[in-house]
Amino acid sequence: MKVALGDIAQFFGLAEDVSPVIKYNLDFATEVQIVIYSVNASVVATLFDGHQPAGNYSITWNGRDDKGRKLPSGDYVAEVRIGKN
């Protein structure tokens, strides 16, 4: 059996998951925008911006900004904006 070093580190709390899954549900078709913020409230990435039909959704953030640069480990906040922004 092989176990990746990153899996061991995460198990012991020594590594952070930088690819969180954001889940949301829409009861009706509407405009949706999914934004990632740094701890100083700066927008670092927009994951989705458009119209979606009713349904269940999930999107995974890859830990990168809008220019594709990998961001440092740390705390980030995801916001799902539903309706006219």
HTML snippet that shows the backbone in 3Dmol.js (N, CA, C, O; Angstrom):
<script src="https://3Dmol.org/build/3Dmol-min.js"></script>
<div id="view" style="width:600px;height:400px;position:relative"></div>
<script>
const pdb = `
ATOM      1  N   MET A   1       0.846  -1.182   0.000  1.00  0.00           N
ATOM      2  CA  MET A   1       0.000   0.000   0.000  1.00  0.00           C
ATOM      3  C   MET A   1       0.887   1.240   0.000  1.00  0.00           C
ATOM      4  O   MET A   1       1.848   1.330   0.765  1.00  0.00           O
ATOM      5  N   LYS A   2       0.552   2.200  -0.873  1.00  0.00           N
ATOM      6  CA  LYS A   2       1.288   3.455  -0.931  1.00  0.00           C
ATOM      7  C   LYS A   2       0.375   4.588  -0.491  1.00  0.00           C
ATOM      8  O   LYS A   2      -0.805   4.619  -0.842  1.00  0.00           O
ATOM      9  N   VAL A   3       0.920   5.505   0.272  1.00  0.00           N
ATOM     10  CA  VAL A   3       0.186   6.692   0.711  1.00  0.00           C
ATOM     11  C   VAL A   3       1.042   7.897   0.371  1.00  0.00           C
ATOM     12  O   VAL A   3       2.223   7.955   0.714  1.00  0.00           O
ATOM     13  N   ALA A   4       0.433   8.856  -0.307  1.00  0.00           N
ATOM     14  CA  ALA A   4       1.167  10.062  -0.696  1.00  0.00           C
ATOM     15  C   ALA A   4       1.550  10.879   0.533  1.00  0.00           C
ATOM     16  O   ALA A   4       0.799  10.943   1.506  1.00  0.00           O
ATOM     17  N   LEU A   5       2.713  11.497   0.479  1.00  0.00           N
ATOM     18  CA  LEU A   5       3.190  12.330   1.577  1.00  0.00           C
ATOM     19  C   LEU A   5       2.206  13.459   1.876  1.00  0.00           C
ATOM     20  O   LEU A   5       1.981  13.792   3.040  1.00  0.00           O
ATOM     21  N   GLY A   6       1.622  14.048   0.838  1.00  0.00           N
ATOM     22  CA  GLY A   6       0.637  15.114   1.043  1.00  0.00           C
ATOM     23  C   GLY A   6      -0.590  14.642   1.807  1.00  0.00           C
ATOM     24  O   GLY A   6      -1.164  15.399   2.590  1.00  0.00           O
ATOM     25  N   ASP A   7      -1.001  13.385   1.585  1.00  0.00           N
ATOM     26  CA  ASP A   7      -2.141  12.826   2.318  1.00  0.00           C
ATOM     27  C   ASP A   7      -1.818  12.650   3.792  1.00  0.00           C
ATOM     28  O   ASP A   7      -2.663  12.890   4.654  1.00  0.00           O
ATOM     29  N   ILE A   8      -0.591  12.231   4.078  1.00  0.00           N
ATOM     30  CA  ILE A   8      -0.159  12.071   5.471  1.00  0.00           C
ATOM     31  C   ILE A   8      -0.125  13.429   6.161  1.00  0.00           C
ATOM     32  O   ILE A   8      -0.601  13.571   7.288  1.00  0.00           O
ATOM     33  N   ALA A   9       0.437  14.421   5.488  1.00  0.00           N
ATOM     34  CA  ALA A   9       0.519  15.770   6.068  1.00  0.00           C
ATOM     35  C   ALA A   9      -0.865  16.327   6.339  1.00  0.00           C
ATOM     36  O   ALA A   9      -1.095  16.943   7.380  1.00  0.00           O
ATOM     37  N   GLN A  10      -1.794  16.114   5.408  1.00  0.00           N
ATOM     38  CA  GLN A  10      -3.148  16.623   5.609  1.00  0.00           C
ATOM     39  C   GLN A  10      -3.837  15.909   6.763  1.00  0.00           C
ATOM     40  O   GLN A  10      -4.562  16.537   7.534  1.00  0.00           O
ATOM     41  N   PHE A  11      -3.618  14.602   6.889  1.00  0.00           N
ATOM     42  CA  PHE A  11      -4.207  13.826   7.979  1.00  0.00           C
ATOM     43  C   PHE A  11      -3.782  14.376   9.336  1.00  0.00           C
ATOM     44  O   PHE A  11      -4.594  14.458  10.257  1.00  0.00           O
ATOM     45  N   PHE A  12      -2.524  14.748   9.459  1.00  0.00           N
ATOM     46  CA  PHE A  12      -2.005  15.263  10.722  1.00  0.00           C
ATOM     47  C   PHE A  12      -2.182  16.775  10.866  1.00  0.00           C
ATOM     48  O   PHE A  12      -1.701  17.365  11.833  1.00  0.00           O
ATOM     49  N   GLY A  13      -2.864  17.400   9.918  1.00  0.00           N
ATOM     50  CA  GLY A  13      -3.115  18.834  10.009  1.00  0.00           C
ATOM     51  C   GLY A  13      -1.923  19.691   9.656  1.00  0.00           C
ATOM     52  O   GLY A  13      -1.866  20.860  10.036  1.00  0.00           O
ATOM     53  N   LEU A  14      -0.971  19.131   8.937  1.00  0.00           N
ATOM     54  CA  LEU A  14       0.236  19.866   8.566  1.00  0.00           C
ATOM     55  C   LEU A  14       0.134  20.501   7.188  1.00  0.00           C
ATOM     56  O   LEU A  14       1.017  21.256   6.783  1.00  0.00           O
ATOM     57  N   ALA A  15      -0.940  20.198   6.466  1.00  0.00           N
ATOM     58  CA  ALA A  15      -1.137  20.749   5.123  1.00  0.00           C
ATOM     59  C   ALA A  15      -2.584  21.215   5.011  1.00  0.00           C
ATOM     60  O   ALA A  15      -3.479  20.663   5.651  1.00  0.00           O
ATOM     61  N   GLU A  16      -2.795  22.215   4.205  1.00  0.00           N
ATOM     62  CA  GLU A  16      -4.139  22.743   4.003  1.00  0.00           C
ATOM     63  C   GLU A  16      -4.662  22.331   2.643  1.00  0.00           C
ATOM     64  O   GLU A  16      -3.894  22.179   1.693  1.00  0.00           O
ATOM     65  N   ASP A  17      -5.967  22.150   2.553  1.00  0.00           N
ATOM     66  CA  ASP A  17      -6.605  21.871   1.272  1.00  0.00           C
ATOM     67  C   ASP A  17      -6.813  23.203   0.574  1.00  0.00           C
ATOM     68  O   ASP A  17      -7.584  24.038   1.047  1.00  0.00           O
ATOM     69  N   VAL A  18      -6.132  23.411  -0.550  1.00  0.00           N
ATOM     70  CA  VAL A  18      -6.259  24.676  -1.275  1.00  0.00           C
ATOM     71  C   VAL A  18      -7.198  24.547  -2.463  1.00  0.00           C
ATOM     72  O   VAL A  18      -7.242  25.431  -3.319  1.00  0.00           O
ATOM     73  N   SER A  19      -7.945  23.461  -2.522  1.00  0.00           N
ATOM     74  CA  SER A  19      -8.901  23.259  -3.603  1.00  0.00           C
ATOM     75  C   SER A  19     -10.287  22.960  -3.048  1.00  0.00           C
ATOM     76  O   SER A  19     -10.804  21.858  -3.233  1.00  0.00           O
ATOM     77  N   PRO A  20     -10.889  23.922  -2.374  1.00  0.00           N
ATOM     78  CA  PRO A  20     -12.191  23.648  -1.770  1.00  0.00           C
ATOM     79  C   PRO A  20     -13.294  23.511  -2.820  1.00  0.00           C
ATOM     80  O   PRO A  20     -13.241  24.114  -3.893  1.00  0.00           O
ATOM     81  N   VAL A  21     -14.274  22.715  -2.481  1.00  0.00           N
ATOM     82  CA  VAL A  21     -15.447  22.549  -3.325  1.00  0.00           C
ATOM     83  C   VAL A  21     -16.536  23.466  -2.775  1.00  0.00           C
ATOM     84  O   VAL A  21     -16.846  23.429  -1.584  1.00  0.00           O
ATOM     85  N   ILE A  22     -17.103  24.276  -3.636  1.00  0.00           N
ATOM     86  CA  ILE A  22     -18.170  25.207  -3.266  1.00  0.00           C
ATOM     87  C   ILE A  22     -19.460  24.644  -3.835  1.00  0.00           C
ATOM     88  O   ILE A  22     -19.575  24.446  -5.044  1.00  0.00           O
ATOM     89  N   LYS A  23     -20.440  24.382  -2.961  1.00  0.00           N
ATOM     90  CA  LYS A  23     -21.716  23.794  -3.385  1.00  0.00           C
ATOM     91  C   LYS A  23     -22.842  24.774  -3.129  1.00  0.00           C
ATOM     92  O   LYS A  23     -22.851  25.478  -2.119  1.00  0.00           O
ATOM     93  N   TYR A  24     -23.805  24.816  -4.064  1.00  0.00           N
ATOM     94  CA  TYR A  24     -24.962  25.681  -3.888  1.00  0.00           C
ATOM     95  C   TYR A  24     -26.132  25.131  -4.692  1.00  0.00           C
ATOM     96  O   TYR A  24     -25.953  24.330  -5.610  1.00  0.00           O
ATOM     97  N   ASN A  25     -27.329  25.574  -4.332  1.00  0.00           N
ATOM     98  CA  ASN A  25     -28.561  25.120  -4.955  1.00  0.00           C
ATOM     99  C   ASN A  25     -29.368  26.322  -5.417  1.00  0.00           C
ATOM    100  O   ASN A  25     -29.518  27.295  -4.678  1.00  0.00           O
ATOM    101  N   LEU A  26     -29.883  26.256  -6.628  1.00  0.00           N
ATOM    102  CA  LEU A  26     -30.736  27.317  -7.153  1.00  0.00           C
ATOM    103  C   LEU A  26     -32.157  26.779  -7.309  1.00  0.00           C
ATOM    104  O   LEU A  26     -32.368  25.746  -7.943  1.00  0.00           O
ATOM    105  N   ASP A  27     -33.117  27.477  -6.735  1.00  0.00           N
ATOM    106  CA  ASP A  27     -34.527  27.082  -6.854  1.00  0.00           C
ATOM    107  C   ASP A  27     -35.138  27.554  -8.166  1.00  0.00           C
ATOM    108  O   ASP A  27     -36.184  27.056  -8.585  1.00  0.00           O
ATOM    109  N   PHE A  28     -34.482  28.519  -8.816  1.00  0.00           N
ATOM    110  CA  PHE A  28     -34.978  29.073 -10.071  1.00  0.00           C
ATOM    111  C   PHE A  28     -33.788  29.575 -10.889  1.00  0.00           C
ATOM    112  O   PHE A  28     -32.710  29.806 -10.343  1.00  0.00           O
ATOM    113  N   ALA A  29     -33.981  29.741 -12.171  1.00  0.00           N
ATOM    114  CA  ALA A  29     -32.924  30.250 -13.046  1.00  0.00           C
ATOM    115  C   ALA A  29     -32.599  31.698 -12.676  1.00  0.00           C
ATOM    116  O   ALA A  29     -33.500  32.511 -12.469  1.00  0.00           O
ATOM    117  N   THR A  30     -31.322  32.007 -12.595  1.00  0.00           N
ATOM    118  CA  THR A  30     -30.921  33.353 -12.204  1.00  0.00           C
ATOM    119  C   THR A  30     -29.448  33.591 -12.553  1.00  0.00           C
ATOM    120  O   THR A  30     -28.739  32.683 -12.987  1.00  0.00           O
ATOM    121  N   GLU A  31     -29.018  34.818 -12.354  1.00  0.00           N
ATOM    122  CA  GLU A  31     -27.615  35.183 -12.520  1.00  0.00           C
ATOM    123  C   GLU A  31     -26.838  34.720 -11.284  1.00  0.00           C
ATOM    124  O   GLU A  31     -27.322  34.833 -10.158  1.00  0.00           O
ATOM    125  N   VAL A  32     -25.636  34.203 -11.507  1.00  0.00           N
ATOM    126  CA  VAL A  32     -24.792  33.720 -10.417  1.00  0.00           C
ATOM    127  C   VAL A  32     -23.375  34.231 -10.635  1.00  0.00           C
ATOM    128  O   VAL A  32     -22.866  34.253 -11.755  1.00  0.00           O
ATOM    129  N   GLN A  33     -22.760  34.636  -9.548  1.00  0.00           N
ATOM    130  CA  GLN A  33     -21.347  35.013  -9.585  1.00  0.00           C
ATOM    131  C   GLN A  33     -20.679  34.375  -8.369  1.00  0.00           C
ATOM    132  O   GLN A  33     -21.166  34.504  -7.246  1.00  0.00           O
ATOM    133  N   ILE A  34     -19.559  33.686  -8.601  1.00  0.00           N
ATOM    134  CA  ILE A  34     -18.814  33.056  -7.515  1.00  0.00           C
ATOM    135  C   ILE A  34     -17.451  33.718  -7.449  1.00  0.00           C
ATOM    136  O   ILE A  34     -16.679  33.682  -8.408  1.00  0.00           O
ATOM    137  N   VAL A  35     -17.162  34.328  -6.292  1.00  0.00           N
ATOM    138  CA  VAL A  35     -15.961  35.144  -6.122  1.00  0.00           C
ATOM    139  C   VAL A  35     -15.163  34.622  -4.930  1.00  0.00           C
ATOM    140  O   VAL A  35     -15.733  34.225  -3.914  1.00  0.00           O
ATOM    141  N   ILE A  36     -13.834  34.629  -5.068  1.00  0.00           N
ATOM    142  CA  ILE A  36     -12.918  34.269  -3.982  1.00  0.00           C
ATOM    143  C   ILE A  36     -12.230  35.543  -3.505  1.00  0.00           C
ATOM    144  O   ILE A  36     -11.709  36.322  -4.303  1.00  0.00           O
ATOM    145  N   TYR A  37     -12.237  35.740  -2.182  1.00  0.00           N
ATOM    146  CA  TYR A  37     -11.613  36.908  -1.557  1.00  0.00           C
ATOM    147  C   TYR A  37     -10.419  36.498  -0.711  1.00  0.00           C
ATOM    148  O   TYR A  37     -10.400  35.412  -0.133  1.00  0.00           O
ATOM    149  N   SER A  38      -9.426  37.370  -0.643  1.00  0.00           N
ATOM    150  CA  SER A  38      -8.323  37.202   0.312  1.00  0.00           C
ATOM    151  C   SER A  38      -8.819  37.687   1.676  1.00  0.00           C
ATOM    152  O   SER A  38      -9.919  38.230   1.781  1.00  0.00           O
ATOM    153  N   VAL A  39      -8.007  37.491   2.719  1.00  0.00           N
ATOM    154  CA  VAL A  39      -8.415  37.923   4.058  1.00  0.00           C
ATOM    155  C   VAL A  39      -8.508  39.436   4.184  1.00  0.00           C
ATOM    156  O   VAL A  39      -9.145  39.931   5.113  1.00  0.00           O
ATOM    157  N   ASN A  40      -7.886  40.187   3.270  1.00  0.00           N
ATOM    158  CA  ASN A  40      -8.009  41.649   3.314  1.00  0.00           C
ATOM    159  C   ASN A  40      -9.130  42.145   2.399  1.00  0.00           C
ATOM    160  O   ASN A  40      -9.171  43.319   2.033  1.00  0.00           O
ATOM    161  N   ALA A  41     -10.049  41.224   2.032  1.00  0.00           N
ATOM    162  CA  ALA A  41     -11.271  41.538   1.266  1.00  0.00           C
ATOM    163  C   ALA A  41     -11.012  41.951  -0.178  1.00  0.00           C
ATOM    164  O   ALA A  41     -11.854  42.609  -0.789  1.00  0.00           O
ATOM    165  N   SER A  42      -9.871  41.577  -0.729  1.00  0.00           N
ATOM    166  CA  SER A  42      -9.601  41.826  -2.148  1.00  0.00           C
ATOM    167  C   SER A  42     -10.076  40.622  -2.952  1.00  0.00           C
ATOM    168  O   SER A  42      -9.864  39.477  -2.554  1.00  0.00           O
ATOM    169  N   VAL A  43     -10.721  40.889  -4.091  1.00  0.00           N
ATOM    170  CA  VAL A  43     -11.132  39.801  -4.972  1.00  0.00           C
ATOM    171  C   VAL A  43      -9.880  39.224  -5.631  1.00  0.00           C
ATOM    172  O   VAL A  43      -9.120  39.949  -6.272  1.00  0.00           O
ATOM    173  N   VAL A  44      -9.670  37.916  -5.470  1.00  0.00           N
ATOM    174  CA  VAL A  44      -8.506  37.280  -6.094  1.00  0.00           C
ATOM    175  C   VAL A  44      -8.901  36.422  -7.288  1.00  0.00           C
ATOM    176  O   VAL A  44      -8.086  36.186  -8.179  1.00  0.00           O
ATOM    177  N   ALA A  45     -10.158  35.950  -7.312  1.00  0.00           N
ATOM    178  CA  ALA A  45     -10.592  35.115  -8.430  1.00  0.00           C
ATOM    179  C   ALA A  45     -12.114  35.156  -8.567  1.00  0.00           C
ATOM    180  O   ALA A  45     -12.843  35.188  -7.575  1.00  0.00           O
ATOM    181  N   THR A  46     -12.569  35.153  -9.804  1.00  0.00           N
ATOM    182  CA  THR A  46     -13.985  34.988 -10.107  1.00  0.00           C
ATOM    183  C   THR A  46     -14.111  33.642 -10.802  1.00  0.00           C
ATOM    184  O   THR A  46     -13.601  33.453 -11.907  1.00  0.00           O
ATOM    185  N   LEU A  47     -14.794  32.705 -10.146  1.00  0.00           N
ATOM    186  CA  LEU A  47     -14.885  31.347 -10.671  1.00  0.00           C
ATOM    187  C   LEU A  47     -16.002  31.179 -11.685  1.00  0.00           C
ATOM    188  O   LEU A  47     -15.898  30.361 -12.600  1.00  0.00           O
ATOM    189  N   PHE A  48     -17.064  31.946 -11.527  1.00  0.00           N
ATOM    190  CA  PHE A  48     -18.188  31.863 -12.468  1.00  0.00           C
ATOM    191  C   PHE A  48     -18.914  33.190 -12.447  1.00  0.00           C
ATOM    192  O   PHE A  48     -19.034  33.831 -11.402  1.00  0.00           O
ATOM    193  N   ASP A  49     -19.399  33.600 -13.614  1.00  0.00           N
ATOM    194  CA  ASP A  49     -20.185  34.832 -13.724  1.00  0.00           C
ATOM    195  C   ASP A  49     -21.112  34.667 -14.918  1.00  0.00           C
ATOM    196  O   ASP A  49     -20.702  34.862 -16.062  1.00  0.00           O
ATOM    197  N   GLY A  50     -22.371  34.303 -14.645  1.00  0.00           N
ATOM    198  CA  GLY A  50     -23.295  34.093 -15.745  1.00  0.00           C
ATOM    199  C   GLY A  50     -24.645  33.599 -15.271  1.00  0.00           C
ATOM    200  O   GLY A  50     -24.940  33.594 -14.076  1.00  0.00           O
ATOM    201  N   HIS A  51     -25.452  33.187 -16.215  1.00  0.00           N
ATOM    202  CA  HIS A  51     -26.807  32.720 -15.947  1.00  0.00           C
ATOM    203  C   HIS A  51     -26.802  31.203 -15.777  1.00  0.00           C
ATOM    204  O   HIS A  51     -26.143  30.492 -16.535  1.00  0.00           O
ATOM    205  N   GLN A  52     -27.544  30.705 -14.771  1.00  0.00           N
ATOM    206  CA  GLN A  52     -27.654  29.263 -14.564  1.00  0.00           C
ATOM    207  C   GLN A  52     -29.103  28.876 -14.336  1.00  0.00           C
ATOM    208  O   GLN A  52     -29.843  29.617 -13.688  1.00  0.00           O
ATOM    209  N   PRO A  53     -29.529  27.720 -14.860  1.00  0.00           N
ATOM    210  CA  PRO A  53     -30.874  27.216 -14.585  1.00  0.00           C
ATOM    211  C   PRO A  53     -30.954  26.650 -13.167  1.00  0.00           C
ATOM    212  O   PRO A  53     -29.931  26.458 -12.509  1.00  0.00           O
ATOM    213  N   ALA A  54     -32.168  26.389 -12.706  1.00  0.00           N
ATOM    214  CA  ALA A  54     -32.368  25.790 -11.386  1.00  0.00           C
ATOM    215  C   ALA A  54     -31.610  24.472 -11.305  1.00  0.00           C
ATOM    216  O   ALA A  54     -31.480  23.763 -12.302  1.00  0.00           O
ATOM    217  N   GLY A  55     -31.109  24.144 -10.111  1.00  0.00           N
ATOM    218  CA  GLY A  55     -30.409  22.881  -9.917  1.00  0.00           C
ATOM    219  C   GLY A  55     -29.369  22.958  -8.832  1.00  0.00           C
ATOM    220  O   GLY A  55     -29.172  24.002  -8.209  1.00  0.00           O
ATOM    221  N   ASN A  56     -28.701  21.836  -8.610  1.00  0.00           N
ATOM    222  CA  ASN A  56     -27.616  21.735  -7.638  1.00  0.00           C
ATOM    223  C   ASN A  56     -26.293  21.879  -8.374  1.00  0.00           C
ATOM    224  O   ASN A  56     -26.106  21.309  -9.449  1.00  0.00           O
ATOM    225  N   TYR A  57     -25.381  22.641  -7.794  1.00  0.00           N
ATOM    226  CA  TYR A  57     -24.106  22.920  -8.442  1.00  0.00           C
ATOM    227  C   TYR A  57     -22.952  22.753  -7.455  1.00  0.00           C
ATOM    228  O   TYR A  57     -23.113  22.905  -6.244  1.00  0.00           O
ATOM    229  N   SER A  58     -21.804  22.441  -8.005  1.00  0.00           N
ATOM    230  CA  SER A  58     -20.562  22.467  -7.226  1.00  0.00           C
ATOM    231  C   SER A  58     -19.441  22.895  -8.165  1.00  0.00           C
ATOM    232  O   SER A  58     -19.433  22.563  -9.351  1.00  0.00           O
ATOM    233  N   ILE A  59     -18.512  23.629  -7.608  1.00  0.00           N
ATOM    234  CA  ILE A  59     -17.368  24.111  -8.376  1.00  0.00           C
ATOM    235  C   ILE A  59     -16.154  24.038  -7.457  1.00  0.00           C
ATOM    236  O   ILE A  59     -16.249  24.338  -6.267  1.00  0.00           O
ATOM    237  N   THR A  60     -15.036  23.647  -8.003  1.00  0.00           N
ATOM    238  CA  THR A  60     -13.804  23.522  -7.224  1.00  0.00           C
ATOM    239  C   THR A  60     -12.850  24.638  -7.595  1.00  0.00           C
ATOM    240  O   THR A  60     -12.558  24.855  -8.771  1.00  0.00           O
ATOM    241  N   TRP A  61     -12.369  25.343  -6.589  1.00  0.00           N
ATOM    242  CA  TRP A  61     -11.375  26.393  -6.808  1.00  0.00           C
ATOM    243  C   TRP A  61      -9.997  25.749  -6.797  1.00  0.00           C
ATOM    244  O   TRP A  61      -9.683  24.961  -5.905  1.00  0.00           O
ATOM    245  N   ASN A  62      -9.183  26.080  -7.776  1.00  0.00           N
ATOM    246  CA  ASN A  62      -7.859  25.473  -7.922  1.00  0.00           C
ATOM    247  C   ASN A  62      -6.747  26.207  -7.171  1.00  0.00           C
ATOM    248  O   ASN A  62      -5.574  25.871  -7.333  1.00  0.00           O
ATOM    249  N   GLY A  63      -7.095  27.200  -6.358  1.00  0.00           N
ATOM    250  CA  GLY A  63      -6.078  27.920  -5.584  1.00  0.00           C
ATOM    251  C   GLY A  63      -5.308  28.945  -6.385  1.00  0.00           C
ATOM    252  O   GLY A  63      -4.240  29.394  -5.966  1.00  0.00           O
ATOM    253  N   ARG A  64      -5.847  29.321  -7.543  1.00  0.00           N
ATOM    254  CA  ARG A  64      -5.163  30.293  -8.411  1.00  0.00           C
ATOM    255  C   ARG A  64      -6.005  31.562  -8.557  1.00  0.00           C
ATOM    256  O   ARG A  64      -7.224  31.544  -8.382  1.00  0.00           O
ATOM    257  N   ASP A  65      -5.324  32.659  -8.881  1.00  0.00           N
ATOM    258  CA  ASP A  65      -6.023  33.914  -9.107  1.00  0.00           C
ATOM    259  C   ASP A  65      -6.546  33.974 -10.537  1.00  0.00           C
ATOM    260  O   ASP A  65      -6.409  33.012 -11.294  1.00  0.00           O
ATOM    261  N   ASP A  66      -7.145  35.103 -10.906  1.00  0.00           N
ATOM    262  CA  ASP A  66      -7.720  35.257 -12.248  1.00  0.00           C
ATOM    263  C   ASP A  66      -6.672  35.221 -13.362  1.00  0.00           C
ATOM    264  O   ASP A  66      -7.012  35.003 -14.525  1.00  0.00           O
ATOM    265  N   LYS A  67      -5.412  35.432 -13.015  1.00  0.00           N
ATOM    266  CA  LYS A  67      -4.342  35.393 -14.016  1.00  0.00           C
ATOM    267  C   LYS A  67      -3.645  34.032 -14.054  1.00  0.00           C
ATOM    268  O   LYS A  67      -2.656  33.859 -14.766  1.00  0.00           O
ATOM    269  N   GLY A  68      -4.165  33.060 -13.282  1.00  0.00           N
ATOM    270  CA  GLY A  68      -3.607  31.720 -13.285  1.00  0.00           C
ATOM    271  C   GLY A  68      -2.441  31.500 -12.343  1.00  0.00           C
ATOM    272  O   GLY A  68      -1.833  30.429 -12.344  1.00  0.00           O
ATOM    273  N   ARG A  69      -2.120  32.508 -11.534  1.00  0.00           N
ATOM    274  CA  ARG A  69      -0.993  32.378 -10.601  1.00  0.00           C
ATOM    275  C   ARG A  69      -1.437  31.652  -9.335  1.00  0.00           C
ATOM    276  O   ARG A  69      -2.500  31.945  -8.787  1.00  0.00           O
ATOM    277  N   LYS A  70      -0.627  30.712  -8.874  1.00  0.00           N
ATOM    278  CA  LYS A  70      -0.930  29.988  -7.643  1.00  0.00           C
ATOM    279  C   LYS A  70      -0.794  30.941  -6.464  1.00  0.00           C
ATOM    280  O   LYS A  70       0.210  31.639  -6.326  1.00  0.00           O
ATOM    281  N   LEU A  71      -1.819  30.960  -5.616  1.00  0.00           N
ATOM    282  CA  LEU A  71      -1.807  31.846  -4.460  1.00  0.00           C
ATOM    283  C   LEU A  71      -1.175  31.148  -3.263  1.00  0.00           C
ATOM    284  O   LEU A  71      -1.204  29.920  -3.176  1.00  0.00           O
ATOM    285  N   PRO A  72      -0.607  31.920  -2.343  1.00  0.00           N
ATOM    286  CA  PRO A  72       0.009  31.308  -1.159  1.00  0.00           C
ATOM    287  C   PRO A  72      -1.027  30.630  -0.276  1.00  0.00           C
ATOM    288  O   PRO A  72      -2.201  30.998  -0.289  1.00  0.00           O
ATOM    289  N   SER A  73      -0.590  29.650   0.483  1.00  0.00           N
ATOM    290  CA  SER A  73      -1.478  29.010   1.451  1.00  0.00           C
ATOM    291  C   SER A  73      -1.989  30.057   2.420  1.00  0.00           C
ATOM    292  O   SER A  73      -1.296  31.026   2.729  1.00  0.00           O
ATOM    293  N   GLY A  74      -3.190  29.858   2.890  1.00  0.00           N
ATOM    294  CA  GLY A  74      -3.772  30.806   3.837  1.00  0.00           C
ATOM    295  C   GLY A  74      -5.273  30.715   3.808  1.00  0.00           C
ATOM    296  O   GLY A  74      -5.843  29.763   3.275  1.00  0.00           O
ATOM    297  N   ASP A  75      -5.907  31.708   4.384  1.00  0.00           N
ATOM    298  CA  ASP A  75      -7.360  31.743   4.468  1.00  0.00           C
ATOM    299  C   ASP A  75      -7.936  32.579   3.337  1.00  0.00           C
ATOM    300  O   ASP A  75      -7.457  33.674   3.042  1.00  0.00           O
ATOM    301  N   TYR A  76      -8.974  32.040   2.711  1.00  0.00           N
ATOM    302  CA  TYR A  76      -9.700  32.715   1.642  1.00  0.00           C
ATOM    303  C   TYR A  76     -11.188  32.492   1.883  1.00  0.00           C
ATOM    304  O   TYR A  76     -11.587  31.525   2.532  1.00  0.00           O
ATOM    305  N   VAL A  77     -11.999  33.400   1.351  1.00  0.00           N
ATOM    306  CA  VAL A  77     -13.447  33.328   1.525  1.00  0.00           C
ATOM    307  C   VAL A  77     -14.102  33.243   0.159  1.00  0.00           C
ATOM    308  O   VAL A  77     -13.774  34.003  -0.752  1.00  0.00           O
ATOM    309  N   ALA A  78     -15.040  32.302   0.028  1.00  0.00           N
ATOM    310  CA  ALA A  78     -15.809  32.176  -1.219  1.00  0.00           C
ATOM    311  C   ALA A  78     -17.185  32.783  -0.994  1.00  0.00           C
ATOM    312  O   ALA A  78     -17.807  32.571   0.046  1.00  0.00           O
ATOM    313  N   GLU A  79     -17.654  33.545  -1.985  1.00  0.00           N
ATOM    314  CA  GLU A  79     -18.989  34.131  -1.920  1.00  0.00           C
ATOM    315  C   GLU A  79     -19.749  33.733  -3.181  1.00  0.00           C
ATOM    316  O   GLU A  79     -19.260  33.914  -4.296  1.00  0.00           O
ATOM    317  N   VAL A  80     -20.950  33.190  -2.991  1.00  0.00           N
ATOM    318  CA  VAL A  80     -21.831  32.879  -4.118  1.00  0.00           C
ATOM    319  C   VAL A  80     -22.908  33.959  -4.134  1.00  0.00           C
ATOM    320  O   VAL A  80     -23.749  34.022  -3.238  1.00  0.00           O
ATOM    321  N   ARG A  81     -22.874  34.798  -5.151  1.00  0.00           N
ATOM    322  CA  ARG A  81     -23.847  35.878  -5.296  1.00  0.00           C
ATOM    323  C   ARG A  81     -24.951  35.384  -6.221  1.00  0.00           C
ATOM    324  O   ARG A  81     -24.680  34.970  -7.348  1.00  0.00           O
ATOM    325  N   ILE A  82     -26.181  35.426  -5.754  1.00  0.00           N
ATOM    326  CA  ILE A  82     -27.313  34.924  -6.510  1.00  0.00           C
ATOM    327  C   ILE A  82     -28.269  36.071  -6.817  1.00  0.00           C
ATOM    328  O   ILE A  82     -28.656  36.812  -5.913  1.00  0.00           O
ATOM    329  N   GLY A  83     -28.648  36.224  -8.068  1.00  0.00           N
ATOM    330  CA  GLY A  83     -29.524  37.309  -8.484  1.00  0.00           C
ATOM    331  C   GLY A  83     -28.725  38.448  -9.079  1.00  0.00           C
ATOM    332  O   GLY A  83     -27.511  38.345  -9.251  1.00  0.00           O
ATOM    333  N   LYS A  84     -29.403  39.517  -9.389  1.00  0.00           N
ATOM    334  CA  LYS A  84     -28.726  40.680  -9.982  1.00  0.00           C
ATOM    335  C   LYS A  84     -27.690  41.216  -9.019  1.00  0.00           C
ATOM    336  O   LYS A  84     -27.967  41.402  -7.834  1.00  0.00           O
ATOM    337  N   ASN A  85     -26.482  41.466  -9.537  1.00  0.00           N
ATOM    338  CA  ASN A  85     -25.374  41.928  -8.689  1.00  0.00           C
ATOM    339  C   ASN A  85     -25.238  43.431  -8.748  1.00  0.00           C
ATOM    340  O   ASN A  85     -24.359  43.998  -8.098  1.00  0.00           O
TER     341      ASN A  85
END
`;
const viewer = $3Dmol.createViewer("view");
viewer.addModel(pdb, "pdb");
viewer.setStyle({}, {cartoon: {color: "spectrum"}});
viewer.zoomTo();
viewer.render();
</script>
